[in-house]
Amino acid sequence: MDSAAGALPPDTDWPDTLRPLLERGQTRRYRKGTLLIEEGDLGDTLFIVLSGKVKSFSTDARDREIVYGIYGPGEYLGEMSLDGGPRSASVITLEPTVCVVVTRKTLRDHIAASPEFAFELLARVIRRARLATQTARNMALLDVYGRLAALLAELSEPQPDGSRTIAERLTHAALASRVGCSREMVSRLMKDLERGGYLLRQGRGLVLPRPLPARW
């Protein structure tokens, strides 16, 4: 891991409310597979992703994993522990990643100097809370297919011809972690969707040529 104070990538259009905070923090570079945050630990640092990709997740005693989200440049991680409580999830890098690490004191000083940033941070916390509520709702009220269909719709981008595409490579194990089921169940459902013409493979990504059925 390398670090440097205030070393922001050049020619990047960071918001005016965020750039001063980035310049106050410590820029660190991490290899793929680096655990940035471990669930249950105490910490007072906020990670702001400059480049790369990270995963927020939890595991149980049997090493079963549930993924809360995949985050890239401009996203914050670790804000839930700024109240002094334990970390609510673990965070690991999925590829070489650069973050700015900000302490609670630095964040407090920045908010004092730029009060409007507090509203931006609060808005992000509210969005995360809404996503967590939606995830809990889906886990309680939808079956495995319903959760998988909702995730595929969330990850896909609409195209002019009415189809939707997912550019990133998604393994069945990764999808299973996101919807809370076994890899075998996801593999079976994905194969069924392909046979039904609802799902096509395109290079490393996927194409949804038409809306997925409400039930399967």
Accessible surface in RSA format (square Angstrom, percent):
REM  Atomic radii and reference values for relative SASA: ProtOr
REM  Chains: A
REM  Algorithm: Lee & Richards
REM  Probe-radius: 1.40
REM  Slices: 20
REM RES _ NUM      All-atoms   Total-Side   Main-Chain    Non-polar    All polar
REM                ABS   REL    ABS   REL    ABS   REL    ABS   REL    ABS   REL
RES MET A   1   125.55  65.0  74.58  49.4  50.97 121.4  69.56  59.1  55.99  74.2
RES ASP A   2    93.87  65.8  89.22  88.8   4.66  11.0  22.83  53.7  71.05  70.9
RES SER A   3    59.64  50.4  29.95  40.0  29.69  68.4   1.72   3.7  57.93  81.2
RES ALA A   4    38.00  34.9  31.80  49.1   6.19  14.1  38.00  53.5   0.00   0.0
RES ALA A   5    80.33  73.9  52.95  81.7  27.38  62.3  53.07  74.7  27.27  72.2
RES GLY A   6    30.81  38.0   0.00   N/A  30.81  38.0  10.03  27.5  20.78  46.5
RES ALA A   7    37.38  34.4  23.17  35.8  14.21  32.3  34.37  48.4   3.01   8.0
RES LEU A   8    28.14  15.7   7.40   5.3  20.74  52.1   7.61   5.3  20.53  55.3
RES PRO A   9    44.72  32.6  36.49  33.3   8.23  29.9  42.45  35.0   2.27  14.1
RES PRO A  10   112.91  82.3  93.58  85.3  19.33  70.3 103.65  85.6   9.26  57.6
RES ASP A  11   156.61 109.7 104.70 104.2  51.90 122.7  45.41 106.9 111.20 110.9
RES THR A  12    47.79  34.0  37.05  37.6  10.74  25.6  30.44  40.9  17.35  26.2
RES ASP A  13   145.12 101.7 114.73 114.2  30.40  71.9  43.95 103.4 101.18 100.9
RES TRP A  14    21.93   8.8  14.47   7.0   7.46  17.5  14.48   7.7   7.45  12.1
RES PRO A  15    67.92  49.5  56.06  51.1  11.86  43.1  67.92  56.1   0.00   0.0
RES ASP A  16   132.30  92.7 115.95 115.4  16.35  38.7  37.97  89.4  94.33  94.1
RES THR A  17    33.01  23.5  30.35  30.8   2.66   6.3  30.54  41.0   2.48   3.7
RES LEU A  18     2.80   1.6   2.80   2.0   0.00   0.0   2.80   2.0   0.00   0.0
RES ARG A  19    77.53  32.6  77.53  39.5   0.00   0.0  36.57  50.0  40.96  24.8
RES PRO A  20    51.87  37.8  49.17  44.8   2.70   9.8  50.67  41.8   1.20   7.5
RES LEU A  21     0.00   0.0   0.00   0.0   0.00   0.0   0.00   0.0   0.00   0.0
RES LEU A  22     0.00   0.0   0.00   0.0   0.00   0.0   0.00   0.0   0.00   0.0
RES GLU A  23    93.04  53.4  75.11  56.8  17.94  42.7  23.60  45.6  69.45  56.7
RES ARG A  24   111.31  46.7  78.93  40.2  32.38  77.1  29.87  40.8  81.44  49.4
RES GLY A  25     6.17   7.6   0.00   N/A   6.17   7.6   4.38  12.0   1.79   4.0
RES GLN A  26    62.65  35.0  61.89  45.2   0.75   1.8  14.72  31.3  47.93  36.3
RES THR A  27     0.00   0.0   0.00   0.0   0.00   0.0   0.00   0.0   0.00   0.0
RES ARG A  28    73.99  31.1  73.99  37.7   0.00   0.0   0.32   0.4  73.66  44.6
RES ARG A  29   101.80  42.7  99.42  50.7   2.38   5.7  37.39  51.1  64.41  39.0
RES TYR A  30    16.05   7.5   9.43   5.4   6.62  17.2  10.30   7.7   5.74   7.1
RES ARG A  31   176.19  74.0 172.45  87.9   3.74   8.9  67.97  92.9 108.22  65.6
RES LYS A  32   147.34  71.9 125.52  77.0  21.82  52.0  67.70  60.9  79.64  84.8
RES GLY A  33    45.55  56.2   0.00   N/A  45.55  56.2  22.14  60.7  23.42  52.4
RES THR A  34    43.64  31.0  37.64  38.2   5.99  14.3  33.34  44.8  10.30  15.6
RES LEU A  35    83.33  46.4  57.72  41.3  25.61  64.4  57.72  40.5  25.61  68.9
RES LEU A  36    23.97  13.3   1.53   1.1  22.44  56.4   4.67   3.3  19.30  51.9
RES ILE A  37     8.24   4.7   3.47   2.6   4.77  11.5   8.21   5.9   0.03   0.1
RES GLU A  38    90.64  52.0  86.87  65.7   3.77   9.0  13.78  26.7  76.86  62.8
RES GLU A  39    77.30  44.4  60.68  45.9  16.62  39.6  20.74  40.1  56.56  46.2
RES GLY A  40    47.16  58.2   0.00   N/A  47.16  58.2  27.88  76.5  19.28  43.2
RES ASP A  41    72.70  50.9  68.19  67.9   4.50  10.7  19.23  45.2  53.47  53.3
RES LEU A  42   137.41  76.5 107.70  77.0  29.71  74.7 107.96  75.8  29.45  79.3
RES GLY A  43    21.92  27.0   0.00   N/A  21.92  27.0  18.84  51.7   3.07   6.9
RES ASP A  44    61.97  43.4  60.66  60.4   1.32   3.1   9.54  22.4  52.44  52.3
RES THR A  45    29.69  21.1  29.69  30.1   0.00   0.0  22.46  30.2   7.23  10.9
RES LEU A  46     0.20   0.1   0.20   0.1   0.00   0.0   0.20   0.1   0.00   0.0
RES PHE A  47    13.87   6.9  13.87   8.6   0.00   0.0  13.87   8.4   0.00   0.0
RES ILE A  48     0.00   0.0   0.00   0.0   0.00   0.0   0.00   0.0   0.00   0.0
RES VAL A  49     0.40   0.3   0.40   0.4   0.00   0.0   0.40   0.3   0.00   0.0
RES LEU A  50     7.27   4.0   0.03   0.0   7.24  18.2   0.03   0.0   7.24  19.5
RES SER A  51    45.35  38.3  45.35  60.5   0.00   0.0  34.95  74.4  10.40  14.6
RES GLY A  52    14.56  18.0   0.00   N/A  14.56  18.0   2.29   6.3  12.27  27.5
RES LYS A  53    65.88  32.1  65.88  40.4   0.00   0.0  31.99  28.8  33.89  36.1
RES VAL A  54     0.03   0.0   0.03   0.0   0.00   0.0   0.03   0.0   0.00   0.0
RES LYS A  55    36.03  17.6  36.03  22.1   0.00   0.0   6.70   6.0  29.33  31.2
RES SER A  56     9.85   8.3   9.85  13.1   0.00   0.0   0.85   1.8   9.00  12.6
RES PHE A  57    22.95  11.5  22.95  14.2   0.00   0.0  22.95  13.9   0.00   0.0
RES SER A  58    12.60  10.6  11.71  15.6   0.89   2.1  12.33  26.3   0.27   0.4
RES THR A  59    71.14  50.6  43.79  44.4  27.35  65.2  17.82  23.9  53.32  80.6
RES ASP A  60    56.58  39.6  39.87  39.7  16.72  39.5  45.29 106.6  11.29  11.3
RES ALA A  61   112.60 103.5  65.93 101.7  46.67 106.2  79.12 111.4  33.48  88.7
RES ARG A  62   170.34  71.5 144.52  73.7  25.82  61.5  70.16  95.9 100.18  60.7
RES ASP A  63   121.71  85.3 102.00 101.5  19.71  46.6  26.81  63.1  94.89  94.6
RES ARG A  64   143.64  60.3 133.88  68.2   9.76  23.2  67.51  92.3  76.13  46.1
RES GLU A  65    53.85  30.9  35.40  26.8  18.45  43.9  12.66  24.5  41.19  33.6
RES ILE A  66    44.65  25.4  44.13  32.9   0.52   1.3  44.13  31.8   0.52   1.4
RES VAL A  67     8.90   5.9   3.18   2.9   5.72  13.8   3.18   2.8   5.72  15.5
RES TYR A  68   105.96  49.5  77.02  43.8  28.94  75.3  58.27  43.8  47.69  58.8
RES GLY A  69     6.01   7.4   0.00   N/A   6.01   7.4   6.01  16.5   0.00   0.0
RES ILE A  70    58.70  33.4  33.96  25.3  24.74  59.6  33.96  24.5  24.74  67.1
RES TYR A  71    28.52  13.3  25.54  14.5   2.98   7.7  19.22  14.4   9.30  11.5
RES GLY A  72    19.07  23.5   0.00   N/A  19.07  23.5  11.66  32.0   7.41  16.6
RES PRO A  73    87.19  63.5  63.82  58.2  23.37  85.0  64.18  53.0  23.01 143.0
RES GLY A  74    15.43  19.0   0.00   N/A  15.43  19.0  15.42  42.3   0.01   0.0
RES GLU A  75    53.87  30.9  53.87  40.8   0.00   0.0   4.85   9.4  49.02  40.0
RES TYR A  76     1.48   0.7   1.48   0.8   0.00   0.0   1.48   1.1   0.00   0.0
RES LEU A  77     6.63   3.7   6.63   4.7   0.00   0.0   6.63   4.7   0.00   0.0
RES GLY A  78    14.32  17.7   0.00   N/A  14.32  17.7   7.60  20.8   6.72  15.1
RES GLU A  79    15.59   8.9   5.46   4.1  10.12  24.1   3.01   5.8  12.58  10.3
RES MET A  80   109.24  56.6  94.27  62.4  14.96  35.6  92.30  78.5  16.94  22.4
RES SER A  81     1.25   1.1   0.66   0.9   0.60   1.4   0.68   1.4   0.57   0.8
RES LEU A  82    27.18  15.1  16.98  12.1  10.20  25.6  17.47  12.3   9.72  26.1
RES ASP A  83   122.03  85.5  79.48  79.1  42.55 100.6  48.58 114.3  73.45  73.3
RES GLY A  84    36.35  44.8   0.00   N/A  36.35  44.8  15.95  43.8  20.41  45.7
RES GLY A  85    20.60  25.4   0.00   N/A  20.60  25.4  19.46  53.4   1.14   2.6
RES PRO A  86    82.70  60.3  73.89  67.4   8.80  32.0  73.89  61.0   8.80  54.7
RES ARG A  87    19.64   8.2  15.16   7.7   4.48  10.7   3.88   5.3  15.76   9.6
RES SER A  88    70.59  59.6  49.30  65.8  21.29  49.0  43.76  93.2  26.83  37.6
RES ALA A  89    14.67  13.5  11.04  17.0   3.63   8.3  11.04  15.5   3.63   9.6
RES SER A  90    10.32   8.7  10.32  13.8   0.00   0.0   0.37   0.8   9.95  13.9
RES VAL A  91     4.95   3.3   4.95   4.5   0.00   0.0   4.95   4.3   0.00   0.0
RES ILE A  92    40.59  23.1  40.59  30.2   0.00   0.0  40.59  29.2   0.00   0.0
RES THR A  93     2.12   1.5   0.00   0.0   2.12   5.1   0.00   0.0   2.12   3.2
RES LEU A  94    57.92  32.3  47.09  33.7  10.83  27.2  48.01  33.7   9.90  26.6
RES GLU A  95    67.97  39.0  67.97  51.4   0.00   0.0  16.78  32.5  51.19  41.8
RES PRO A  96    97.77  71.3  87.80  80.0   9.97  36.2  88.42  73.0   9.36  58.1
RES THR A  97     1.94   1.4   0.00   0.0   1.94   4.6   0.08   0.1   1.86   2.8
RES VAL A  98    27.40  18.0  27.40  24.8   0.00   0.0  27.40  23.8   0.00   0.0
RES CYS A  99     0.03   0.0   0.03   0.0   0.00   0.0   0.00   0.0   0.03   0.0
RES VAL A 100     0.00   0.0   0.00   0.0   0.00   0.0   0.00   0.0   0.00   0.0
RES VAL A 101     9.71   6.4   5.36   4.9   4.35  10.5   5.36   4.7   4.35  11.8
RES VAL A 102     0.90   0.6   0.00   0.0   0.90   2.2   0.87   0.8   0.03   0.1
RES THR A 103    55.94  39.8  55.34  56.1   0.60   1.4  51.06  68.6   4.88   7.4
RES ARG A 104    82.38  34.6  82.04  41.8   0.35   0.8  25.78  35.2  56.61  34.3
RES LYS A 105   129.37  63.1 126.74  77.8   2.63   6.3  95.32  85.8  34.05  36.3
RES THR A 106    29.64  21.1  27.43  27.8   2.21   5.3   6.06   8.1  23.58  35.7
RES LEU A 107     9.72   5.4   9.72   7.0   0.00   0.0   9.72   6.8   0.00   0.0
RES ARG A 108   136.89  57.5 132.72  67.7   4.18   9.9  68.15  93.1  68.74  41.7
RES ASP A 109    54.10  37.9  48.93  48.7   5.17  12.2  13.37  31.5  40.73  40.6
RES HIS A 110     0.87   0.5   0.87   0.6   0.00   0.0   0.08   0.1   0.79   0.9
RES ILE A 111    48.55  27.6  47.84  35.6   0.71   1.7  47.84  34.5   0.71   1.9
RES ALA A 112    82.73  76.1  48.98  75.6  33.74  76.8  60.70  85.5  22.02  58.3
RES ALA A 113    69.96  64.3  32.84  50.7  37.12  84.4  43.47  61.2  26.50  70.2
RES SER A 114    18.57  15.7  17.32  23.1   1.24   2.9   1.50   3.2  17.07  23.9
RES PRO A 115    80.97  59.0  79.66  72.6   1.32   4.8  79.94  66.0   1.04   6.4
RES GLU A 116    94.05  54.0  86.76  65.6   7.29  17.4  48.68  94.1  45.37  37.0
RES PHE A 117     0.00   0.0   0.00   0.0   0.00   0.0   0.00   0.0   0.00   0.0
RES ALA A 118    36.36  33.4  30.98  47.8   5.38  12.2  32.01  45.1   4.35  11.5
RES PHE A 119   150.27  75.2 144.93  89.8   5.34  13.9 145.94  88.5   4.34  12.4
RES GLU A 120    47.00  27.0  38.99  29.5   8.01  19.1  32.85  63.5  14.15  11.5
RES LEU A 121    20.10  11.2  20.10  14.4   0.00   0.0  20.10  14.1   0.00   0.0
RES LEU A 122    97.45  54.3  94.45  67.6   2.99   7.5  96.88  68.0   0.57   1.5
RES ALA A 123    40.24  37.0  35.67  55.0   4.57  10.4  39.25  55.3   1.00   2.6
RES ARG A 124    49.87  20.9  49.19  25.1   0.68   1.6   7.33  10.0  42.55  25.8
RES VAL A 125    42.29  27.8  41.65  37.7   0.64   1.5  41.65  36.2   0.64   1.7
RES ILE A 126    73.66  41.9  72.75  54.2   0.91   2.2  73.66  53.0   0.00   0.0
RES ARG A 127   122.00  51.2 120.84  61.6   1.16   2.8  57.43  78.5  64.56  39.1
RES ARG A 128    46.55  19.5  41.93  21.4   4.62  11.0  24.53  33.5  22.01  13.3
RES ALA A 129    55.35  50.9  46.28  71.4   9.07  20.6  54.04  76.1   1.30   3.5
RES ARG A 130   166.41  69.9 158.66  80.9   7.75  18.5  56.05  76.6 110.36  66.9
RES LEU A 131   102.04  56.8 100.91  72.2   1.13   2.9 101.46  71.3   0.59   1.6
RES ALA A 132    61.50  56.5  50.15  77.4  11.35  25.8  57.23  80.6   4.26  11.3
RES THR A 133    93.67  66.6  87.93  89.1   5.74  13.7  67.15  90.2  26.52  40.1
RES GLN A 134    83.68  46.8  81.99  59.9   1.69   4.0  34.83  74.1  48.85  37.0
RES THR A 135    53.57  38.1  50.87  51.6   2.70   6.4  28.75  38.6  24.82  37.5
RES ALA A 136    61.91  56.9  51.33  79.2  10.58  24.1  58.01  81.7   3.90  10.3
RES ARG A 137   125.00  52.5 117.23  59.8   7.77  18.5  40.76  55.7  84.23  51.1
RES ASN A 138    22.85  15.8  22.85  22.1   0.00   0.0   3.77   9.1  19.08  18.4
RES MET A 139    75.20  38.9  56.39  37.3  18.81  44.8  54.35  46.2  20.85  27.6
RES ALA A 140    82.38  75.7  42.91  66.2  39.47  89.8  52.95  74.6  29.43  78.0
RES LEU A 141   125.25  69.8  92.53  66.2  32.72  82.3  97.18  68.3  28.07  75.5
RES LEU A 142    61.48  34.2  53.42  38.2   8.06  20.2  56.02  39.3   5.46  14.7
RES ASP A 143    92.03  64.5  76.32  76.0  15.71  37.2  47.60 112.0  44.42  44.3
RES VAL A 144    33.34  21.9  31.47  28.5   1.87   4.5  31.47  27.3   1.87   5.1
RES TYR A 145     9.28   4.3   7.24   4.1   2.05   5.3   7.24   5.4   2.05   2.5
RES GLY A 146    12.01  14.8   0.00   N/A  12.01  14.8   9.65  26.5   2.36   5.3
RES ARG A 147    28.66  12.0  25.22  12.9   3.44   8.2   5.88   8.0  22.78  13.8
RES LEU A 148     0.03   0.0   0.03   0.0   0.00   0.0   0.03   0.0   0.00   0.0
RES ALA A 149    16.15  14.8  14.37  22.2   1.78   4.0  14.68  20.7   1.47   3.9
RES ALA A 150    40.13  36.9  26.27  40.5  13.87  31.5  34.98  49.3   5.16  13.7
RES LEU A 151    13.24   7.4  10.44   7.5   2.80   7.0  12.97   9.1   0.27   0.7
RES LEU A 152     0.00   0.0   0.00   0.0   0.00   0.0   0.00   0.0   0.00   0.0
RES ALA A 153    48.12  44.2  44.11  68.1   4.01   9.1  44.53  62.7   3.60   9.5
RES GLU A 154   117.33  67.4  83.74  63.4  33.59  80.0  44.34  85.8  72.99  59.6
RES LEU A 155    36.80  20.5  20.14  14.4  16.66  41.9  23.36  16.4  13.44  36.2
RES SER A 156     4.28   3.6   0.00   0.0   4.28   9.9   0.00   0.0   4.28   6.0
RES GLU A 157   110.87  63.7 110.87  83.9   0.00   0.0  40.45  78.2  70.42  57.5
RES PRO A 158    90.34  65.8  73.00  66.5  17.34  63.0  73.18  60.4  17.17 106.7
RES GLN A 159    62.43  34.9  51.48  37.6  10.95  26.1   9.72  20.7  52.71  40.0
RES PRO A 160   144.72 105.5 100.44  91.6  44.28 161.0 114.08  94.2  30.64 190.5
RES ASP A 161   120.97  84.7  78.40  78.0  42.58 100.7  52.28 123.0  68.69  68.5
RES GLY A 162    57.09  70.4   0.00   N/A  57.09  70.4  36.46 100.1  20.63  46.2
RES SER A 163    10.57   8.9   9.75  13.0   0.82   1.9   6.10  13.0   4.47   6.3
RES ARG A 164    80.20  33.7  80.20  40.9   0.00   0.0  29.43  40.2  50.77  30.8
RES THR A 165    33.01  23.5  32.30  32.7   0.71   1.7  21.51  28.9  11.51  17.4
RES ILE A 166     2.80   1.6   0.97   0.7   1.83   4.4   2.00   1.4   0.80   2.2
RES ALA A 167    95.61  87.9  68.43 105.6  27.19  61.8  76.48 107.7  19.13  50.7
RES GLU A 168    72.04  41.4  60.50  45.8  11.54  27.5  31.40  60.7  40.64  33.2
RES ARG A 169   140.75  59.1 118.05  60.2  22.70  54.1  17.83  24.4 122.92  74.5
RES LEU A 170    25.02  13.9  11.05   7.9  13.97  35.1  11.45   8.0  13.58  36.5
RES THR A 171    51.92  36.9  44.39  45.0   7.53  17.9  45.63  61.3   6.29   9.5
RES HIS A 172    44.44  24.3  40.51  28.2   3.94  10.1  31.27  32.2  13.17  15.3
RES ALA A 173    51.03  46.9  46.87  72.3   4.16   9.5  48.45  68.2   2.58   6.8
RES ALA A 174    44.37  40.8  36.46  56.3   7.91  18.0  43.62  61.4   0.75   2.0
RES LEU A 175     1.21   0.7   1.09   0.8   0.12   0.3   1.18   0.8   0.03   0.1
RES ALA A 176     6.26   5.8   5.65   8.7   0.62   1.4   5.73   8.1   0.54   1.4
RES SER A 177    17.45  14.7  15.24  20.3   2.22   5.1   2.49   5.3  14.96  21.0
RES ARG A 178    42.76  18.0  27.39  14.0  15.37  36.6   5.14   7.0  37.62  22.8
RES VAL A 179     4.21   2.8   2.42   2.2   1.78   4.3   4.21   3.7   0.00   0.0
RES GLY A 180    30.11  37.1   0.00   N/A  30.11  37.1  13.04  35.8  17.08  38.2
RES CYS A 181    34.59  26.2   5.57   6.2  29.02  68.2  20.20  51.2  14.39  15.5
RES SER A 182    59.01  49.9  44.64  59.6  14.38  33.1  42.79  91.1  16.23  22.7
RES ARG A 183   121.62  51.1 116.60  59.4   5.02  12.0  30.64  41.9  90.99  55.1
RES GLU A 184    97.09  55.7  92.62  70.1   4.47  10.6  55.91 108.2  41.17  33.6
RES MET A 185    62.69  32.5  62.46  41.3   0.23   0.5  53.72  45.7   8.97  11.9
RES VAL A 186     0.00   0.0   0.00   0.0   0.00   0.0   0.00   0.0   0.00   0.0
RES SER A 187    26.05  22.0  25.12  33.5   0.93   2.1  23.32  49.7   2.73   3.8
RES ARG A 188   132.13  55.5 125.99  64.2   6.14  14.6  61.63  84.2  70.50  42.7
RES LEU A 189    17.26   9.6  17.25  12.3   0.02   0.0  17.25  12.1   0.02   0.0
RES MET A 190     1.22   0.6   1.22   0.8   0.00   0.0   1.22   1.0   0.00   0.0
RES LYS A 191   113.57  55.4 112.01  68.7   1.56   3.7  55.27  49.7  58.30  62.1
RES ASP A 192    39.53  27.7  37.04  36.9   2.49   5.9   5.97  14.1  33.56  33.5
RES LEU A 193     0.23   0.1   0.23   0.2   0.00   0.0   0.23   0.2   0.00   0.0
RES GLU A 194    62.05  35.6  49.31  37.3  12.74  30.3  13.04  25.2  49.01  40.0
RES ARG A 195   183.84  77.2 143.08  72.9  40.76  97.0  65.58  89.6 118.26  71.7
RES GLY A 196    29.88  36.9   0.00   N/A  29.88  36.9  21.82  59.9   8.06  18.1
RES GLY A 197    27.95  34.5   0.00   N/A  27.95  34.5  23.94  65.7   4.02   9.0
RES TYR A 198    40.98  19.1  40.98  23.3   0.00   0.0  10.09   7.6  30.89  38.1
RES LEU A 199     0.73   0.4   0.00   0.0   0.73   1.8   0.00   0.0   0.73   2.0
RES LEU A 200    89.77  50.0  87.89  62.9   1.88   4.7  89.77  63.0   0.00   0.0
RES ARG A 201   126.75  53.2  95.77  48.8  30.99  73.8  52.35  71.5  74.41  45.1
RES GLN A 202   118.46  66.2 107.08  78.3  11.39  27.1  36.78  78.3  81.68  61.9
RES GLY A 203    82.18 101.3   0.00   N/A  82.18 101.3  45.39 124.6  36.79  82.4
RES ARG A 204   177.35  74.5 158.13  80.6  19.22  45.8  73.24 100.1 104.11  63.1
RES GLY A 205     6.74   8.3   0.00   N/A   6.74   8.3   3.51   9.6   3.23   7.2
RES LEU A 206     6.61   3.7   4.86   3.5   1.74   4.4   4.86   3.4   1.74   4.7
RES VAL A 207    17.75  11.7  17.75  16.1   0.00   0.0  17.75  15.4   0.00   0.0
RES LEU A 208     5.64   3.1   4.68   3.4   0.95   2.4   4.68   3.3   0.95   2.6
RES PRO A 209    48.75  35.5  29.85  27.2  18.90  68.7  30.08  24.8  18.67 116.0
RES ARG A 210   108.47  45.5 104.94  53.5   3.53   8.4  46.06  63.0  62.41  37.8
RES PRO A 211   115.35  84.1  98.41  89.7  16.93  61.5 108.53  89.6   6.81  42.4
RES LEU A 212    31.69  17.6   9.21   6.6  22.48  56.5   9.21   6.5  22.48  60.5
RES PRO A 213    32.90  24.0  19.56  17.8  13.34  48.5  30.98  25.6   1.92  12.0
RES ALA A 214   100.25  92.2  62.95  97.1  37.30  84.9  74.60 105.1  25.65  68.0
RES ARG A 215   205.07  86.1 189.77  96.7  15.29  36.4  70.17  95.9 134.89  81.8
RES TRP A 216   121.25  48.7  56.68  27.4  64.57 151.6  78.60  41.9  42.65  69.2
END  Absolute sums over single chains surface
CHAIN  1 A    12198.2       9750.5       2447.7       6817.1       5381.1
END  Absolute sums over all chains
TOTAL         12198.2       9750.5       2447.7       6817.1       5381.1
